[in-house]
Amino acid sequence: MKEDSRIRRIFAPLASRKVRVALATVAASYAAQIGLHVNDDMMYTILGVGVSLILGIAHEDAGRNISSGATGPPNPRPSTDEVR
């Protein structure tokens, strides 16, 4: 039972769309650096798209919190129902 809770704690951040986009961006940039022979412009494009997506998701979350009348900081661990 302890091990199950440890595994859940390790994988809990993956419920966040921002974390998944960040991991995909980092994985793509490492793959490009290691073996895909991608030029610098493509690397900046990969990183730029990742950052843009993360900022867009944060903006969307902020708009959702304002429209729902939330006064405090957003819930740091969204339920899986909130993740698209």
Residue, then its C-alpha position, 0 to 999 in steps of 0.5 A: m500500500k505504501e508503494d502505491s501511494r509513492i507511485r501516485r505521488i511520483f506521477a501526480p504532476l503528470a495530471s497537469r497539462k503544463v507539466r506534460v507540455a514542458l516534458a514534451t518540449v524538453a524531450a524534443s529538444y534533447a532528442a534534437q540535440i542528441g541525434l536528430h541533427v536539427n539546426d538552431d532555428m528549429m530548436y528555438t522553434i520547439l522551445g518557443v512553441g512549448v513556452s507559448l503553449i504553457l503560457g496559453i494554458a496559464h492564461e486559460d486557467a487564470g481566465r477560468n478562475i476569474s470567471s468562476g469568482a475564485t479569490g485565492p490561488p488556483n488549485p495546485r493539483p487539479s483533478t483528472d476531470e479538469v485535465r483535457 
